[in-house]
Amino acid sequence: MESLLCLLSKVEEALLVYHDEKFQSKTWYLPSHNIMLGLIWAPFLIKSTEDSSKNDIQLYLDVLDDTWTSQHQKYNYIVLSGGQWFLKETSTSVGLPLHEHVRAQVLRTWTPSHFEHGQWNGEGVCNRTEPYREGEYTADPVDAIMRKVEVEEFQVGLKNGLRLVLLDTNHLALLRPDGHPGPYREFHPDISKKLQNDCLHWCLPGAIDTWNELLMAILIE
């Protein structure tokens, strides 16, 4: 979303017209484009409750999260953009409501992490400064499995008559281990100390700009 706003704001500044209490869900308006952009923050597609005392998350597999289902009918195009949070969910399928006026739902594929020498809660780092070359990388088995599942479910959706478009950014993202904040997720970190590396989120400008160029090409078609 931040990348898309930057690209569209080359013509004019986007106006923030709505935000929730925590500034997680937001809506912008671009007058000259006459479009609204909405970011709906829902950590899970399905209903969830968190027990902070036990640090447990309860998931309701048969109920969709009304944070987004109560709003998505307002939009002509919807991007369902998820990531490693899906690992907390299960393979149980739940139906996604589709309103008649929605022209298309765009499913973005899994974006790989680039941890090396460990994982996020250990010694994992992502401090490469250049993209991979073809054949240079070794894909994480989980990344390959998750993308395969998503593509299979996308094909099932098409067979069931859903209006879906696949924004497959997996391979492009796989080649960009240099695209993550690494230890610089926080402002001016003390790099003399041991820091947790962020190898899941992405920096701007960078790889996500390419994803949005693809998205805009899809919308124009």
N, C-alpha and C positions, 0 to 999 in steps of 0.2 A: 504493500500500500504506500509506504513512504517513497519508494522508487517511482511508482506511478504518479504520485502527486508532484514529485520533482520534474518528471518529464512533461506533464501537462502544465505545470506552473511556468514553463519557459515563455508562455504566451501571457499569462496573468496569474496573480496569486490566488490560490484556492482559499475560499472563505469558510472557516470553521463555523457551522451553523448549529451543531449539536455535539454534546459529549455527555457521557454518564458521569457519575460522581467520582469515579477513579480514573477518568480519561482513558478507559480501555475501549469502549465503543464510541465511535465518532462519525460525524457526517460532514462532508464538505460540499460546497456549491461553486461551480465555475461558470460565471455569467456568460462569457463569450462562447463557450462550448455548449452552454445550456444543459449541463449534466450535473447529476448528484453522484457523489461517491460515498459509500458507506462502509465502515469497518465494524463488523459485529464480532465482539470478542466472546467466544464460548469455548472454554478449555476442552470440552468434550462435545461431540455431536449429540450424545445422549444425556439424559438427566443425571446429575451427580450431586452428592452432598459430601462435605468434608468434616470429619471429626478432628478438630485441631488438637484436642487433648491426646488423641492416640495417633495422630498423623496418618489417619486412614481416609481413603476415598471410597465412598459407596456409589456404585454405578447401577442404574436401572436400565437393563438391556431392552425393555419393551416400551420405553418412554423417551421421546426426543426432547432435547433441551429447548424450552420455550424462549430462551434468550434470543435465538435466531429464528425459530419457526414462527414467532409472533411478528417478525419484521421482514422476512425475506420476500413476501409477496409484493412489497413496494418496488422491487427492482426488476429491470428488464433482463439484466445479465447477472449471474451469480457465479463467483469463484469459490469453490469449496477447497480451502487450502489448509491441509493438515500436515502434521509431521510426526515426530517421535512420540507425541502424546498418545498416538494410536496404540502404542505398545502397552498402555495401561488398560486398553479396552480388549474386547475379545473378537473372535471371528463371527459371532452371532450377527445375523443381518437384521437391520431395521429399515422400514420403508421411509424414503424421503419424500415429503409432500411437494407437489409440483403444481403451481397455479397456471391457469390457461394463458395469462398474458406474459409469462416468463418466456423469453425467446430461447434462452439456452442456459444450462448450468455447465460451467467449465470446471472439470476436475483436474487439479494439479497433482502430478505424481510426486511420490516420495522424494525428498531431497536428502542425499547422503551426508553423513557426518564424515569428518576427516581426522578422527583421533589416531594418533600414532603413539606407540610406546605405552599404551594404557587407555583407560576410559575416562569419562568426565569426572568421576569421583576418585580417581587415582593419579597416575602419572601421565595421563593423556595430554598431548599437545598438538597444535596445528600451526606451526610457525614457518611453514613454507612461504616463499616470497614469489614463486612463479607457478603458473598452471602446470598440470601434468602434460606430458606429451602422450600421444596415442601409444598404448601398450605399456606405459610406464607404471600405471597404477595397479593395485590389487584391490578389487571391490570387497567390501564387507558383505559376508553372506546374508546378513539381516537386510541390508539395503536391497539386494537382488530379490530376496523373497518378498519383501513388502511391495516393491514395484510390480512384481509378477501378479500378486494378489489383486492389486489395484486395477491393473489392465484387464484381468479376467473379469472382475466385477463391473468394470466399465462396459465390456462387451455384453455382459448379461443385461445391463441396463438398456443398451441399444436394442437388444432382441425383445425386451419387454416394452419397447415403444417410447422410452424416455428421450427427451431432447438433450443430449449430452455432447460435449466436445472435450477432447482430451488435450490438456496442455502438458506434454511430456517433457519435463525439464530435467529428468533424472540423469541422462548421459552428460548433458551440458554441465550440470552441477558437479557431477563426479570428477570432471577435469579441472575443477577450480579449488584446490586445497588452500590456495592463497586468499580465498574470498571471505574468510571468517575473522571475527575480532580477535580471536586468540586470547592472550592475557590482557588485551586493551578494551575489554567490554566496559570497564569503569573508567571514569575520567582520571587521567594521570595516575595509573596504578604504580605502586612501588615494586618495580620489576626486580629489585634486589631480594625480595621475599618470594617464597613459593606461592604461586597464584594458580587458581583454577582457570583452565583454558575453556573458552566458549567455541566449540567447533561445530555447533549446530546452527546458530544464527549467522546472518550474512551481513557484510559491510556494504555501505553505500559511499560512493558509486561502486559498481562492480557487477557481479554475475547476475544479480536480480534485474538490472536494467535490461539485459538481454531477454529475460523471461517476459518482461512487460512489452518489449518490442514484438515478441511472438504473440502475446495476448492481443495487442492492438491490431496486428495483422489478421488474427482470427475474427475479431469483431468487425473489421472492415469487410471481410468476405461475407 
